[in-house]
Amino acid sequence: MDVQTLLRDARTIWGDQKLTLSEILIRLNVSIGDLARIARNSDKDRASFTEEDLKRELGNIIFSTIRWCDDLGFSPVACVEKAKECQERFAAQNPNR
């Protein structure tokens, strides 16, 4: 599965409408909130969240972010490459993290 296939699949699911940065942030916060509830592990949530839920939420962020990069006019691959470069530089400059 490559990024272009994932982007094509996302467009098949969601259509060609492009979201704005504000609309993207709102949707991203839904997934972040779901991850926070899993991490909080409160008594009321513990019974309802599974490892599959965690996988789903992480996958939602990855899959949606590919589409969101494209929505904003960026290549998802170029965005990942930029992030990788920045993380490599940060890790090299900050060995005690």
WOHUNOR-V486495 format. One record per residue. N is the residue number from 1. RES is the residue in one letter. SS is DSSP state (h for helix, s for strand, l for the rest). PSI is psi in degrees with one decimal (none if undefined). Layout:
{{N | RES | SS | PSI} {N | RES | SS | PSI}}
//
This chain:
{{1 | M | l | 122.5} {2 | D | l | 170.7} {3 | V | h | -41.3} {4 | Q | h | -37.0} {5 | T | h | -43.3} {6 | L | h | -41.0} {7 | L | h | -43.4} {8 | R | h | -42.8} {9 | D | h | -40.9} {10 | A | h | -41.2} {11 | R | h | -33.5} {12 | T | h | -40.7} {13 | I | h | -48.8} {14 | W | h | -10.4} {15 | G | l | -173.9} {16 | D | l | 0.0} {17 | Q | l | 131.6} {18 | K | l | 133.0} {19 | L | l | 152.0} {20 | T | l | 168.4} {21 | L | h | -41.3} {22 | S | h | -43.9} {23 | E | h | -36.6} {24 | I | h | -46.4} {25 | L | h | -39.2} {26 | I | h | -46.3} {27 | R | h | -38.9} {28 | L | h | -38.4} {29 | N | h | -26.6} {30 | V | h | -47.7} {31 | S | h | -39.2} {32 | I | h | -41.1} {33 | G | h | -41.3} {34 | D | h | -42.8} {35 | L | h | -39.2} {36 | A | h | -39.3} {37 | R | h | -38.8} {38 | I | h | -45.0} {39 | A | h | -37.6} {40 | R | h | -36.6} {41 | N | l | 39.2} {42 | S | l | 158.7} {43 | D | h | -41.4} {44 | K | h | -25.7} {45 | D | h | -24.6} {46 | R | h | -42.5} {47 | A | l | -21.6} {48 | S | l | -15.1} {49 | F | l | 137.5} {50 | T | l | 173.3} {51 | E | h | -33.9} {52 | E | h | -36.1} {53 | D | h | -41.5} {54 | L | h | -45.2} {55 | K | h | -43.3} {56 | R | h | -46.5} {57 | E | h | -41.5} {58 | L | h | -41.8} {59 | G | h | -39.2} {60 | N | h | -42.6} {61 | I | h | -46.1} {62 | I | h | -51.7} {63 | F | h | -44.2} {64 | S | h | -37.6} {65 | T | h | -32.7} {66 | I | h | -45.9} {67 | R | h | -40.1} {68 | W | h | -37.6} {69 | C | h | -47.5} {70 | D | h | -40.2} {71 | D | h | -37.4} {72 | L | l | 3.1} {73 | G | l | 16.1} {74 | F | l | 149.8} {75 | S | l | 124.9} {76 | P | h | -38.2} {77 | V | h | -43.1} {78 | A | h | -37.6} {79 | C | h | -42.4} {80 | V | h | -41.2} {81 | E | h | -42.4} {82 | K | h | -44.1} {83 | A | h | -42.1} {84 | K | h | -46.0} {85 | E | h | -45.9} {86 | C | h | -40.1} {87 | Q | h | -39.3} {88 | E | h | -44.5} {89 | R | h | -43.9} {90 | F | h | -46.9} {91 | A | h | -39.6} {92 | A | h | -33.8} {93 | Q | h | -12.7} {94 | N | l | 70.7} {95 | P | l | -23.4} {96 | N | l | 70.1} {97 | R | l | none}}
//
